[in-house]
Amino acid sequence: MFILGTICCRGGSKGVKGKNIRPLKGVPLIAYTVKTGLQCNLLNDVIVSTDSEEIAHAAKTAGIKTIIQRPAELASDTASKWPVFIHAVEEYEKLTGVTVDYLVDMDVTVPLKTPTDIAGAIQTALDDNTADVVITGYEPERNPYFNMMEVAEDGFAHIVKQTEKPIVRRQDAPTVYSLTPAAYVVKKQALYNFSHWSRAKCKIYPIPRERAVDIDTEVDFNIVEFLINRQ
């Protein structure tokens, strides 16, 4: 069983300029995920896939030995990560001669995740071989059965997930999860069997909200800085 950790990040970023290597408490953002991945004892190796020389340099400085050069067509704003995963796995197998069984992608934008979070998601996949994908998630402050609405074609808003009897207490609503890209554990064969992770058999591995913050805006970056300072 060979489990490959991947950190896939491109050079461009619109929400937070240069966020993948932006200093967070004096350390490039990518270094937090590199450290987490290298400390997870269920990962056989950790690599970085990128189109950026600056990101590659920061990753090597943080301890990454293998950099996968991502082609331009997989580094655009519209590129899906699924083909990026396939490219990373295939290039790694060519370089090393090993056969990868699982890919575990760890997003740089979730810097507060821990090795335990990553290991827990991996173990969930190993414990249930019928699962194609295990994704980290957390219980959100909004629930589509209770206090989330969508606007229909008639212009009126309706509860997203309507039930026969209206749910009047949040505690009575079914548990839902907001996904966080702390870890995507993907069975290698699923990369070829499905066009997207949402088509596969998925499981959720819950992690605490405070470790699940995904940096997509300046506000998110400020929240992470606050949480780190509080620690």
Summary of the structure (lengths in Angstrom):
residues: 231
radius of gyration: 18.7
end to end distance: 36.0
largest distance: 57.6
contacts: 725
relative contact order: 0.18
helix: 36%
strand: 22%
